[in-house]
Amino acid sequence: MRTERTRMALSAAALAALVTLAGCTASTSPSAESSKKPDAVPSTATGSLEELARRAECTPDVQTDARELRQANCSTPYGKYVLTTFATDRGQREWINGAKDYGGSYLVGRKWAAVGEPDVITALRGRLGGDVEAGEGHSGHHGS
């Protein structure tokens, strides 16, 4: 159990670094695909990391391949994001709750999540369905 939590914490830290990097390197000229607003959101996709990536038109660059989660970087015409699949619903919720502290926008389906910039998540939602969740802002925290 401790090893699983350690792996999940390391995965969340790697995700935070990617979100920060994506924010610093995001292109300011949106492609035609990312500027297109979907009229209807498809039903939420299910499947393995590779099946979800194929539906999103991504060739996944797998970074974590563990029993409890698999995580890949994706680079598509509509932007970069991280796609993660989970072995359990509980593991997914724990990961999302921890990762949200680092900001970003999250697209969430059953036993999978994607994180990236808001416009990328909007475009991805048109392919995978799911629910959008927002992470904490990066403007700094003020204690009481």
Buried (B, 14 or more C-beta within 10 A) or exposed (E): EEEBEEBBEEBBEBBBEBBBEBEEEBEEEBBEBBEEEEEEBEEBBBBEBBEBBEBBEBEBEEBBEBEBBBBBBBEBEBBBBBBBBBBEEEBBEBBBEBBBEBBBBBBBBEBBBBBBBEBBBBBBBBBBBBEBBEBEEEEEEEEE
